[in-house]
């Protein structure tokens, strides 16, 4: 009877050790799975953030172009008007400038 009891205790201990080993293996696998899932989630979040950043930059670029186009067109129109000033008007402007300079500094 004592031998049977000792054998039952040994079997119970072996079972307990097996349960502990199984629990450790399960915990290790669960931890590894959690790390893998966390890494996948991290990559997903980074990809979404990069995409959102690119969208913000594209939207800002489009908005900048939208705001800059009228200014650029106005500058181009003014430049074109300056290019198209007649020689007669240029001579007239040149004479006015010369008269002002000569009148201002010519009597010194």
Secondary structure, 3 states (H helix, E strand, C coil): CHHHHHHHHHHHHHHHHHHHHHHHHHHHHHHHHHHHHHHHHHHHHHHHHHHHHHHHHHHHHHHHHHHHHHHHHHHHHHHHHHHCCCHHHHHHHHHHHHHHHHHHHCCC
